[in-house]
Amino acid sequence: TPEVLAMTPQERIVVASSDAIWRVGVRPVLKLVLAGGRSIRATGQHRIYPGAGWSVLTDLKVGDQGPVA
């Protein structure tokens, strides 16, 4: 089982073991660049938590903002 990053109900990022993986075929990979310079590479349907609830990557728009830490 691969290790992944997950979020607890308290919105903390933790390392977890994936309970299931499956093939989804070949899909385009997008790159989301955060204001601080970090980036996330994922498929368009990957779930993202920008701070106002869960969304999929393709629903985000340039300039969307999450919470400020």
Secondary structure, DSSP 8 states (H G I E B T S, - for coil): --EEEEE-TTS-EEEEE-S---------EEEEE-TTS-EEEEETT-EE--SSS-EEGGG--TT------
